[in-house]
Amino acid sequence: MSDNSEANIATADALTLLLHNQHAIGAAIEEITKWLSENGVGGVAANATTAMETLDTNAQAITNTIMRLRQS
């Protein structure tokens, strides 16, 4: 295996771990958002929803990068 392939695998593995963390953070924000909505803090819940949308967008970009690294 070439050094470049090994580096790509290591990078993809690291990005995968970060992606898992990102999903966990998103799940936590979702739970907090639900609680905020149920307790009358709709404005803050809306901000949290925006943060979740950003996490989702970035998660897709990270996933695409992981796939490109694993295919090279």
Secondary structure, DSSP 4 states (H G I P E B T S, - for coil): --HHHHHHHHHHHHHHHHHHHHHHHHHHHHHHHHHHHHTT-HHHHHHHHHHHHHHHHHHHHHHHHHHHHHH-
